[in-house]
């Protein structure tokens, strides 16, 4: 799928410099960093949910206990 995105001259220059530095095409830079930003945001949201759950129920387990519960020990 093809998308059209407009960048300011300063943004375009920044993207071009990054692409040159890492020997990538501008389209590769945009694709790569867009996907990474989305994945990072998903990870942050997962952390927030896990932290909220822990704050509401602060139970921890040792490595040994986890191993026993999973049947490894």
N, C-alpha and C positions, 0 to 999 in steps of 0.2 A: 504494500500500500504506500502511496506517496502522499506526503503532507507538505503544505507550504507554511513556512514560519518566517516572520519578519523580525530582523534584528537591527538595532541601532548600529551606526558605524563603529562605535566603541565596542559593542558586543561582538560584532563581526570580527573586529581586529583581535579581540581576546581569543575567540574561537580559532582564528587562523594561527595565532601564535602557539596555542596549545597543540593544534594539529601538526604544526611544523616541529615543535619540540619532541613530540612522540611519533613522528613520521606516520601520521594518519591522515586520511581524507577528512574534510570537514563533516561530511555526512556520518562518518564513523564516530567522530567525536560526539556529535549531537546524539546519535543513537545510543552509544555506550554510556554516556553520562546521564542521559535521560533514564535509561533502564536502571542504572546504579542508584540514582536518586529515588526512584520509585521503590526499589528493593530496600534501601535504607529506611525509608519512611514506613514501610511495612514492618521492618524489624523494630523500629522505635515504638510503633503502636503495640506490637506483641510484648515488648518489654513493659510498657505502661500497664497493660492488662495484667501481666504476671505480677508486677509490683503492687498493683491495687489488690489483687487476690492475696498476695503475701501479707500486705498491711492488714487486711481483714481477717486473715487466718495465719499468723506467723509461726507455722510449724516447720521445723527443719529435720532432716535425716542425715545421719552419717553415711559415709561410703559403704561401710559394712552393712548398715540397715537397708540401704537401697539394694545392695547385692543379695541380701537374704530375701527381701520382698520380691525381687525379680527371679529368685531361684538360682542365683549364681554361686551361692555359698551355703 
